[in-house]
Amino acid sequence: EHFAVRSVLTAAYASTVATPDTTVGLQVSMTGLDAATIDTISSQDQANDTLLAFVNGEIMSIGTVTPLGGGVYKLFPLRARFNTSQQNHAIGDEVWLIRRDQLKALTNTSFVAALTRYFKLQPKTLRATVDLSLCSAINYSFTGNGLGAVAGLALTTAASLQTDGSILAKVFASWTAFTDPEVALYEVGIQPAGGTWDNKTVSSNTADWVVLPNVVYSVRVRAISIYGERFPWSTTATITSAKDTTAPGVCTGLAAVGALRVIQVSWTNPTDTDLNYIEVWESSTNNISAAALIAKVYTTSFARAGLSPGVTRYYWVRAVDTSGNIGTYSSGTTAGVAGTTQLTGTSDLDTYAVQSQNIAPGAITGIASAGANDTGGGQLKTISVALTTSGGTVLLWGNLSGKVQGCSSGVSFSINWKVKETGSGTTIYSQSVDYWPTASTHFPNRCIALALGNFTGTKTFEFSAQCSLNWVTSPAVRLDVFVMEMKK
C-alpha cells in the first residue's frame, strides 16, 4: 500500500494561472515522512502524469519542485488533467501528492467511455471508518467515444385486408444489438412524413408499429445504459408503408334504360369489403377508348340526365377500392351497354293531362300588347287588347303595372284592377289593392292568369286601373299592360 503526501496551500492559486505553469506555482507547506520523496520531475515525465497533485476537484501533473525552506515548496504543474477543469484554490486547501504508478487501478463494468460516473472516498483510520453518508460524491467523465450509435438499422413493411374492409399496415425495424452489458434498453422512434416523432423503449433489437398504408415513415434508434444514459441516435432510415394491391372485383348486371331525356344506369357491386366507389364511363360510340368518366357513385345506380330525346349512349362501370386499386370494366374493354332516351308519346303524361292529342310543335303562341295611358287628369285609365285565335282553349296571362302621380306621402290609396270582355261587358277579373305612396309612386306589378275558354275569332279585352284618391285633384294614373295568349 502507498500513501499520498499531504500538503496545504499557503498562497491562493487562481483558475486563470496558465498551463503549463512555469512562473506562479502551487505554494504548499509539506510535512511527513514521505515529503522527502517529492522532488523535481522531468518535463517528459510531467507530460506522462508521473507525479499527480489532487486539489479539490482539479488534478495536476507536477514538474519542477522548488524548496523555499521551512517545509514550504513551490510546485509548477500542468493543470486540468484527466478531464478536470482549472479551478480557484484558496489558502488552507489540501493538496495531495502521489506518483501515478502508486495508484491502485479500479475497473468496473460501469466504467464506460463518454459517460459520467460518481464516486465516494471513504476514509479509514486505525480507530474508525468515516460514515459514507458524510462523504462528498466525486464525478468523473470517462474519455472516448463510448458505445456510439446503433448500426445496421433495417426496415420492412407489410399490409393485409381485414374482415371489416380496413387495411392493416405495419412497419418492422431491426438493428445490430450491442453485446456490452451496459446496454439495458433501446429507444426507437418513428415519424410519418410531415409529422412528429413517436418514441418507445424496447428490450430487444426489434420493434414494429401499426401505421397508415402508403405513407412515408422515418425510423431511428439509440441505446440506453443501465444507468439511464442515452447514446447517440442511429442514422435515420425511411420506408413507404405497404398498402393493399389487390384490385376489387367486377361489377355485374350492368343495364341502361332510357326515359324522357334520362338514361338510368344500374349494376350490382362486387362484394369486396374495401370497396370505395364505382366509376361510370360514357361514350356516344360503342368503344371504351372514346369514353369519358362522368360520375363516381357510391350506390348501385346513376341517372344520366340532360340528354336530348332519341339519343343513344354506351356505358361501362368499374370498381375502385379504398387503397386506390381499380378493377376491370364490367363490359370488357370495348363493347359497352347501350341506352337510348325516349321520344315524347301519348303515355308520357298523366291520364287526362292531354285529352285529345299531344301538344304539337308551335301550338303555344304568344301575343304581346303594351300600352300607356297617362294623359290628362282622372283616376281611371284603361287599355284594350284584342286577341285573335283559330280555336282551342285560350289562357290569358297579363302583367299590369303603373304609377300614380300627385300623391302625398304617408296617405294610403287603393287601386282597383279590372279585366272585362268588351263585347259582352262581362268582368272576368277584379281586385283591389292598398298602397302607401311617396310623392310619386309606382305600384307593384299585378300578374294575372285567366282561362278564357274555347273560342274562335277575335275578342277585345279591357284592362283598367282606377285610383281611389278622391281627395286629390285629378291625379295622373299611368297604366302599362303586357299580355300573352297561350292555347292548345
C-alpha positions in Angstrom: 0.0 0.0 0.0 1.1 3.6 -0.7 0.1 6.8 1.0 -0.3 10.2 -0.6 1.8 13.1 0.7 -0.5 15.7 2.3 0.3 19.4 1.9 -1.6 22.6 2.4 -1.7 25.7 0.2 0.0 28.7 1.8 -1.0 31.1 -1.0 -4.1 31.3 -3.2 -3.9 29.7 -6.6 -6.2 31.2 -9.3 -8.0 29.4 -12.1 -6.6 31.9 -14.5 -3.0 30.8 -14.0 -1.8 29.4 -17.3 -0.9 25.8 -18.0 1.9 24.8 -18.0 2.6 27.0 -15.0 6.3 28.0 -15.0 6.0 31.2 -13.0 3.4 31.2 -10.2 3.4 27.7 -8.9 1.4 26.0 -6.1 3.0 27.2 -2.8 2.5 24.5 -0.2 3.5 23.5 3.3 4.5 19.9 3.3 5.2 17.6 6.3 5.5 13.9 6.9 7.8 11.0 6.3 7.2 10.9 2.5 7.9 14.6 1.9 11.4 13.8 1.1 10.2 11.7 -1.8 8.8 14.7 -3.6 11.4 16.1 -6.0 11.7 17.7 -9.4 10.1 15.7 -12.3 11.4 16.0 -15.9 9.2 17.6 -18.5 8.7 14.3 -20.3 7.6 12.6 -17.1 5.4 15.6 -16.3 3.7 15.1 -19.7 3.2 11.4 -18.7 1.5 12.4 -15.5 4.2 10.8 -13.3 3.6 12.9 -10.1 0.0 13.9 -9.6 -1.4 16.6 -7.3 -5.1 16.4 -6.3 -6.5 19.8 -5.3 -10.2 20.0 -4.7 -11.8 18.8 -8.0 -8.7 19.5 -10.1 -5.9 17.1 -11.0 -2.5 18.4 -11.9 0.8 16.9 -13.1 3.8 18.3 -11.2 7.1 19.2 -12.9 9.6 21.4 -11.2 9.7 21.3 -7.3 11.4 24.3 -5.7 12.1 24.1 -1.9 11.6 27.5 -0.2 12.7 26.4 3.2 10.9 25.6 6.4 8.9 22.8 4.8 7.5 25.2 2.1 7.7 24.3 -1.6 6.6 25.7 -4.9 5.2 23.1 -7.3 4.9 24.0 -11.0 2.2 21.9 -12.7 0.4 21.0 -15.9 -3.2 21.9 -15.0 -6.6 20.3 -15.6 -5.5 16.7 -16.2 -7.8 13.7 -16.7 -10.8 15.8 -17.9 -10.8 18.0 -14.8 -11.1 21.8 -15.2 -8.9 24.7 -13.9 -10.3 26.0 -10.6 -9.6 28.6 -7.9 -7.9 27.2 -4.9 -7.7 29.1 -1.5 -5.1 29.3 1.3 -5.6 26.2 3.5 -6.9 23.9 0.7 -5.4 20.5 0.9 -3.0 19.3 -1.9 -2.5 15.5 -2.1 0.6 14.3 -3.9 1.2 10.8 -5.2 3.0 9.1 -8.0 0.7 7.6 -10.7 2.4 4.2 -10.5 1.5 4.1 -6.9 -2.2 4.5 -7.6 -4.4 1.4 -7.5 -6.3 0.9 -10.8 -10.0 0.4 -10.3 -12.0 -1.5 -13.0 -15.7 -1.9 -13.2 -18.2 -2.8 -16.0 -19.9 0.6 -15.3 -16.9 2.5 -16.4 -17.9 3.3 -20.0 -16.3 5.8 -22.4 -18.2 9.0 -22.9 -20.2 8.5 -19.7 -20.0 10.2 -16.3 -19.7 8.2 -13.1 -19.9 9.3 -9.4 -17.6 8.1 -6.6 -17.2 8.4 -2.9 -13.9 8.0 -1.0 -14.5 6.6 2.5 -11.6 7.5 4.8 -10.4 4.8 7.3 -8.1 5.1 10.3 -6.8 2.6 12.8 -9.6 3.8 15.1 -12.6 4.4 12.9 -14.2 4.5 9.5 -15.9 7.6 8.4 -19.7 7.2 7.7 -20.1 7.0 3.9 -23.1 9.3 4.0 -20.8 12.1 5.2 -18.5 11.7 2.3 -19.0 14.0 -0.7 -19.6 12.5 -4.2 -16.9 12.9 -6.9 -18.0 12.8 -10.5 -15.8 11.8 -13.4 -16.5 11.7 -17.1 -14.7 8.9 -19.0 -12.9 9.9 -22.2 -13.6 8.2 -25.6 -16.5 7.8 -27.9 -18.5 5.3 -25.8 -20.7 2.8 -27.4 -21.6 5.1 -30.3 -24.6 4.9 -32.5 -26.6 1.8 -33.3 -25.7 0.2 -36.6 -27.4 -2.0 -39.1 -30.9 -0.4 -38.9 -33.2 -2.1 -41.5 -36.9 -1.6 -42.2 -39.6 -3.8 -43.8 -43.4 -3.4 -44.2 -46.5 -5.4 -44.9 -50.2 -4.9 -45.2 -53.3 -7.1 -45.0 -57.0 -6.7 -45.7 -59.2 -7.1 -42.5 -62.7 -8.6 -42.4 -64.2 -5.2 -41.8 -62.7 -3.8 -45.0 -59.9 -1.8 -43.3 -56.2 -2.2 -44.3 -53.8 -3.2 -41.5 -50.3 -1.8 -42.4 -47.2 -2.4 -40.3 -43.6 -1.2 -40.3 -40.9 -3.5 -38.8 -37.4 -2.4 -37.7 -34.3 -4.4 -36.7 -30.7 -3.5 -35.9 -27.4 -4.9 -34.7 -27.6 -5.5 -31.0 -24.9 -4.3 -28.6 -23.1 -7.0 -26.6 -21.9 -4.6 -23.9 -23.6 -5.4 -20.6 -24.0 -1.6 -20.0 -26.9 -1.6 -22.6 -30.2 -2.2 -21.0 -32.8 -0.9 -23.5 -33.2 0.7 -26.9 -35.2 3.8 -27.6 -36.7 3.7 -31.1 -38.8 6.4 -32.8 -41.0 6.6 -35.8 -42.2 9.7 -37.7 -44.6 10.0 -40.6 -43.7 12.4 -43.3 -44.5 15.9 -42.1 -45.4 14.6 -38.6 -43.7 14.4 -35.2 -41.5 11.6 -33.6 -43.2 8.9 -31.6 -40.6 7.2 -29.4 -40.9 4.0 -27.3 -38.4 1.7 -25.5 -37.8 -2.0 -26.2 -35.5 -4.6 -24.6 -34.6 -6.4 -27.8 -33.1 -5.2 -31.2 -36.5 -5.3 -33.0 -39.6 -3.1 -33.0 -42.8 -2.8 -35.0 -45.7 -0.3 -35.4 -49.2 -0.3 -36.9 -49.2 2.6 -39.4 -51.3 4.2 -42.1 -50.9 2.5 -45.5 -48.9 4.0 -48.3 -47.3 6.7 -46.1 -43.5 7.5 -45.9 -42.1 6.9 -42.4 -38.7 7.6 -40.8 -37.2 5.4 -38.1 -34.3 5.9 -35.7 -32.9 4.0 -32.7 -30.4 4.5 -29.9 -29.1 2.6 -26.9 -29.9 3.3 -23.2 -27.4 2.2 -20.5 -28.4 0.5 -17.3 -28.0 3.9 -15.6 -30.4 5.6 -18.0 -27.9 7.4 -20.2 -28.8 7.7 -23.8 -26.2 7.2 -26.6 -26.3 8.9 -30.0 -29.2 8.3 -32.4 -28.6 6.0 -35.4 -28.7 7.1 -39.0 -32.4 7.6 -39.9 -33.9 5.0 -42.2 -37.1 5.6 -44.3 -39.7 3.4 -45.9 -43.1 3.7 -47.6 -45.6 1.6 -45.7 -47.3 -1.1 -47.6 -50.8 -0.9 -49.0 -53.4 -3.4 -50.4 -52.6 -4.1 -54.0 -55.5 -6.5 -54.8 -57.9 -4.9 -57.3 -61.7 -5.1 -56.5 -64.0 -7.4 -58.4 -66.1 -6.7 -61.5 -69.5 -5.1 -61.4 -72.2 -7.3 -62.8 -75.7 -6.9 -64.2 -74.9 -3.6 -65.9 -78.1 -2.2 -67.5 -79.0 1.1 -69.2 -82.7 2.0 -69.5 -83.8 5.2 -71.4 -86.6 7.6 -70.4 -87.5 11.2 -71.2 -84.1 13.0 -71.5 -82.6 10.5 -69.0 -80.8 7.1 -69.1 -80.9 5.1 -65.9 -77.7 3.1 -65.5 -77.7 0.3 -62.8 -75.4 -2.6 -61.8 -74.5 -4.9 -58.9 -71.4 -4.0 -56.9 -68.7 -6.6 -56.2 -68.5 -8.0 -52.7 -65.1 -6.5 -51.7 -65.2 -5.3 -48.1 -62.8 -2.3 -49.0 -65.0 -1.1 -51.9 -64.9 2.7 -52.1 -66.9 3.8 -55.2 -67.9 3.0 -58.8 -66.7 4.9 -61.9 -69.3 5.4 -64.6 -67.9 5.9 -68.1 -70.0 7.1 -71.1 -69.5 7.4 -74.9 -71.6 8.2 -77.9 -69.9 5.3 -79.7 -69.5 1.7 -78.6 -65.8 2.0 -77.9 -64.2 2.4 -74.4 -61.3 4.4 -75.9 -63.7 7.2 -76.7 -65.5 7.1 -73.3 -65.3 9.8 -70.6 -65.6 9.4 -66.8 -68.9 11.1 -66.0 -69.5 10.1 -62.3 -68.1 8.5 -59.2 -71.0 6.7 -57.5 -71.3 5.2 -54.0 -74.5 3.3 -54.7 -75.6 0.9 -57.5 -77.3 3.2 -60.0 -76.8 6.5 -61.7 -79.3 8.7 -63.6 -77.7 10.3 -66.6 -79.8 13.5 -67.1 -79.7 16.4 -69.6 -79.8 14.3 -72.8 -81.8 15.1 -75.8 -84.7 12.8 -76.9 -83.9 9.9 -79.0 -80.1 9.7 -78.4 -78.1 6.6 -77.7 -75.2 6.4 -75.2 -72.9 3.5 -74.2 -71.8 2.7 -70.7 -69.1 1.0 -68.7 -68.6 0.8 -64.9 -65.6 -0.3 -62.8 -64.9 -0.5 -59.0 -62.3 1.4 -57.0 -61.2 0.3 -53.5 -60.0 2.3 -50.5 -56.4 1.8 -51.5 -56.9 3.2 -55.0 -56.8 -0.2 -56.7 -59.0 -0.1 -59.9 -61.0 -3.1 -61.1 -61.7 -4.1 -64.7 -64.6 -2.7 -66.7 -67.9 -4.5 -66.4 -68.3 -5.0 -70.1 -64.7 -5.6 -71.1 -62.6 -3.0 -72.8 -64.6 -2.5 -76.0 -68.3 -3.3 -76.0 -70.5 -1.2 -73.7 -74.1 -1.4 -72.6 -76.4 0.9 -74.7 -79.2 3.1 -73.5 -81.5 5.4 -75.6 -83.6 8.3 -74.4 -87.3 8.2 -75.4 -89.3 10.4 -77.7 -92.4 12.1 -76.3 -95.5 9.9 -76.6 -99.2 9.9 -75.5 -98.2 7.9 -72.5 -95.6 10.3 -71.3 -98.1 12.4 -69.3 -100.6 11.5 -66.6 -104.0 10.2 -67.6 -106.3 13.1 -68.9 -103.4 15.5 -68.9 -103.9 15.7 -72.7 -107.4 14.6 -73.6 -107.5 14.9 -77.4 -103.9 14.8 -78.8 -100.3 15.5 -77.9 -99.1 19.2 -78.0 -98.0 19.7 -81.5 -94.9 21.9 -82.3 -95.9 25.6 -82.5 -99.2 25.1 -80.7 -98.2 27.5 -77.9 -98.3 31.1 -79.3 -97.9 34.5 -77.7 -99.4 37.9 -78.4 -97.8 40.9 -76.6 -99.5 44.2 -76.2 -98.1 47.1 -74.2 -99.8 50.4 -73.7 -99.7 53.6 -71.7 -102.5 55.9 -70.6 -101.4 58.8 -68.6 -102.6 61.9 -70.5 -104.9 64.3 -68.7 -106.4 64.1 -65.3 -108.7 61.5 -63.9 -108.4 58.4 -61.7 -109.5 55.7 -64.2 -107.2 54.5 -67.0 -107.9 51.7 -69.5 -106.1 49.8 -72.2 -107.8 47.5 -74.7 -106.2 44.4 -76.1 -107.6 42.3 -79.0 -106.9 38.6 -79.1 -107.5 36.5 -82.2 -107.5 32.7 -82.2 -108.3 30.0 -84.7 -109.8 27.7 -82.0 -108.7 25.9 -78.9 -108.8 26.7 -75.2 -107.1 30.1 -74.5 -105.1 31.0 -71.4 -104.7 34.8 -71.0 -101.6 35.8 -69.0 -101.2 39.5 -68.2 -98.8 41.7 -66.3 -100.2 45.1 -65.2 -98.0 47.9 -63.8 -98.2 51.7 -63.5 -97.7 54.8 -61.4 -99.8 57.4 -59.6 -98.6 61.0 -59.6 -99.6 63.9 -57.4 -99.8 62.0 -54.2 -98.8 63.0 -50.7 -96.5 60.6 -48.8 -98.0 58.8 -45.8 -101.6 58.7 -47.1 -102.9 55.3 -48.4 -104.9 54.8 -51.5 -106.4 51.9 -53.4 -106.0 50.6 -57.0 -108.8 48.6 -58.4 -107.7 46.3 -61.2 -110.3 45.0 -63.7 -110.4 43.0 -66.9 -113.6 42.6 -68.9 -114.6 41.4 -72.3 -115.7 44.4 -74.2 -118.3 42.7 -76.4 -120.3 41.1 -73.6 -119.3 43.6 -70.9 -118.5 40.7 -68.6 -116.0 41.4 -65.9 -113.6 38.4 -65.8 -111.1 39.8 -63.2 -111.4 42.3 -60.4 -109.0 43.0 -57.5 -108.4 46.0 -55.2 -105.0 46.6 -53.5 -104.0 49.2 -51.0 -100.8 51.2 -51.3 -98.9 53.8 -49.2 -97.3 56.2 -51.7 -94.5 58.7 -51.8 -95.0 61.9 -53.7 -94.9 59.9 -56.9 -95.2 56.2 -56.6 -95.0 53.1 -58.7 -97.5 50.5 -57.6 -96.3 46.9 -57.7 -96.9 44.7 -60.8 -100.0 42.5 -60.8 -99.7 39.2 -62.6 -102.9 37.5 -63.7 -103.7 34.3 -65.5 -107.2 33.8 -66.9 -108.7 30.8 -68.6 -110.9 32.3 -71.4 -112.3 29.1 -72.7 -112.6 27.8 -76.2 -113.4 30.4 -78.9 -112.6 31.2 -82.5 -112.1 34.7 -83.9 -111.3 38.0 -82.2 -112.2 39.2 -78.8 -111.3 42.5 -77.2 -110.4 42.8 -73.5 -110.2 46.0 -71.5 -107.7 46.3 -68.7 -108.2 49.2 -66.3 -106.7 50.7 -63.2 -108.8 53.0 -61.0 -107.4 55.1 -58.2 -109.4 55.9 -55.1 -107.6 59.2 -54.3 -110.8 61.3 -54.5 -109.3 64.0 -52.3 -106.5 64.6 -54.8 -107.4 66.8 -57.7 -107.1 64.9 -60.9 -104.2 62.5 -60.0 -102.4 61.3 -63.0 -102.6 57.5 -63.3 -100.3 55.6 -65.7 -101.2 52.0 -66.8 -98.9 49.6 -68.6 -100.1 46.1 -69.8 -98.2 43.2 -71.1 -100.5 40.3 -72.4 -99.6 36.8 -73.6 -102.1 34.3 -75.1 -101.4 30.6 -74.7 -103.6 28.0 -76.3 -103.5 24.3 -77.0 
